[in-house]
Amino acid sequence: MKNNSVPFLDLKRQCLPIEAEIRDAFQRVLDSCHFASGPFVEAFEAEFAQYCRVRHCVCVNSGTSALHLAMIACGVGPGDEVITVPFTFIATAWAISYVGAKPVFVDIEPNAYTMETSQVEKAITSRTRAILPVHLYGQMADMNPLKQICQRHNLALIEDAAQAHGAEYFGQRAGSIGRMGCFSFYPTKNLGAIGEGGAITTNDDVVAARVRALRDHAQSTKYRHEEVGFNYRMDGLQAAVLSVKLKYLKAWNSARREVAARYHSMLTDTTLTLPKEMDGRYHVWHLYVVRHPQRDPLRQALAAAGIESGLHYPIPVHLQPAYSHLRHHTGNFPVTEGAARDCLSLPLYPELTEEEQIRVADGIKMATRKL
Ligand SMILES: Cc1ncc(COP(=O)(O)O)c(C=O)c1O
C-alpha cells in the first residue's frame, strides 16, 4: 500500500488503543476455560440487552444464524412468504430460504435505501408470515408504518439490525421495535467480535426461551431435545471481547457521525449523490455510500490514487443466480437496481483522520472532473 493511500477499513486502529483490555479478556477466558457459552456470554447478553433497551439478548455464532432462528421462532416454515428488500447482504434472504419459505421483495425508498413501506401491503398474501426490513448502512427502516401493517395483518416484524448497532428511530434503539432484532458481530461491523458472532434481541419471553434452546441443540435438560436444534452457540472469547468493545460503541458511533458530517461538507459541491439522515433517525454510519452515474471509472480512478472503496451491494438479491428460480428480472425493482449500479462506499470508520478524508474528497473531485 502506498504511503498516502487510504484503506477502506483498518481494524488495527481500533484494536491497538484497547489491546491491553482485549488481552486481559483473552486471559480471563483462558484462566476460566469457559470457551463455549457460559458466564462471558451471559454477561455480554445482559449488557447488550440493556444497551438495546430490551428484556432479552440471546447470543449466537453469526448474524445469519440469528436471522435463521428468528424465522423459526416466529413460525415461518415451508410454503410461507416473508417480505423483505432485494437491496441487502444476501444473508437476509438466506434465513427465509433456510426454513423453506419464499422471500417476497419490495423495493427500497430512494433516499434512505430502506424498505419502501408504501409497497408492503400490496405484497401481502394469505401465505405472508413476517416482514423483515433491513436497517441498511446504519440507518433504521421506517418502522412506524411497518409496525402498523404488521398489527393490521397479524404478521411478525423482524429487524435485520446487522448494520445498525446503536441506531435509533424516534428515540427507539435498533432491535427493540420488532418482535425480534437480529445483529451481526462480524469484525467489520460497528460492534465487531474477533471472529464470528451474532445476537437476537427481544422483549418476548417465549421467543427468547425458544431461541435460547434452539441455539444449543434445543435441549430442555441435558441430552433431552425437544425439537430439531442447532449448534449456534457463541464462544466465550467472542463475548468477553464484545463486552470490552461495547463500552466504546457510543464514542465510536459518535466519531462515525463526525466523519460522515465532514464528508457531507467536503463533498456537497461535487456531482455525487450523498447519503441522507432521515427525520427522526440516528444514523450510525456503518457505511458511507455515495452514488455516481459513472461509478466504475470513478472507483478505478480512486484506486489508482490509492483510495480504497467498496460496493454494497453490486448485485441485488432478486438478480442473484441463487434466486433465479424466483424468476425475477431486471426492471422488477428499479430503485434497488439503480442503487446497485451507482453505489460506492467510501472509507468510514471512527479512526479515519480528517487528512485522509481530504485526500478522499480531493481524489473524488479530480476524478469526477475528468469523467
Ligand atoms: C444486512 C446484513 N444481514 C445479515 C448479515 C449476516 O451476518 P453474519 O455475517 O454475521 O452472518 C450481515 C452481515 O454481513 C448483514 O450486513
The ligand as a MOL file (V3000), in Angstrom:
LIG
                    3D

  0  0  0     0  0            999 V3000
M  V30 BEGIN CTAB
M  V30 COUNTS 16 16 0 0 0
M  V30 BEGIN ATOM
M  V30 1 C -27.7030 -6.7380 6.4630 0
M  V30 2 C -26.9900 -7.9690 6.9290 0
M  V30 3 N -27.7200 -9.0440 7.2930 0
M  V30 4 C -27.1440 -10.1670 7.7330 0
M  V30 5 C -25.7850 -10.2810 7.8380 0
M  V30 6 C -25.1850 -11.5920 8.2420 0
M  V30 7 O -24.3630 -11.5230 9.3560 0
M  V30 8 P -23.1240 -12.5360 9.5300 0
M  V30 9 O -22.1020 -12.1900 8.5170 0
M  V30 10 O -22.6780 -12.2780 10.9430 0
M  V30 11 O -23.6590 -13.9080 9.3640 0
M  V30 12 C -24.9830 -9.1980 7.5070 0
M  V30 13 C -23.5230 -9.2510 7.6550 0
M  V30 14 O -22.7190 -9.1160 6.8140 0
M  V30 15 C -25.5990 -8.0080 7.0080 0
M  V30 16 O -24.8750 -6.9480 6.6420 0
M  V30 END ATOM
M  V30 BEGIN BOND
M  V30 1 1 1 2
M  V30 2 1 2 3
M  V30 3 2 2 15
M  V30 4 2 3 4
M  V30 5 1 4 5
M  V30 6 1 5 6
M  V30 7 2 5 12
M  V30 8 1 6 7
M  V30 9 1 7 8
M  V30 10 2 8 9
M  V30 11 1 8 10
M  V30 12 1 8 11
M  V30 13 1 12 13
M  V30 14 1 12 15
M  V30 15 2 13 14
M  V30 16 1 15 16
M  V30 END BOND
M  V30 END CTAB
M  END
